[in-house]
Amino acid sequence: MISAINRDELVDLMAYLLSGGNPDHKAFTVQGDKDGIVPLEDNTALLKQRYEAAGGTCEVKIIPGGGHEISPAFFECQELIDFILKQAQP
């Protein structure tokens, strides 16, 4: 029987799996500071903390006034574009 996993265990598991304990594993997230569905402090900030504790690096771009929606601020985020292009290089 599989038991329910709590949010903290899920964040820890995600951080470990994504980072693999490897400092070369990098993550980048974009988060609105007014997101009421996925609050910054309870989710993205926690994931960043645990991801880095597991050995990876995680950058967070905070969109002032941004909520939980698809917006040009995400798709036109120059820092995210630069991160993706840098990670795509051999």
Protein Blocks (a to p, Z undefined) as FASTA:
>chain_A
ZZdddfklmmmmmmmmmnnopaklccdddddfkbfklgfklmmmmmmmmmmmnopacddd
ddehiacdddfklmmmmklmmmmmmmmpZZ
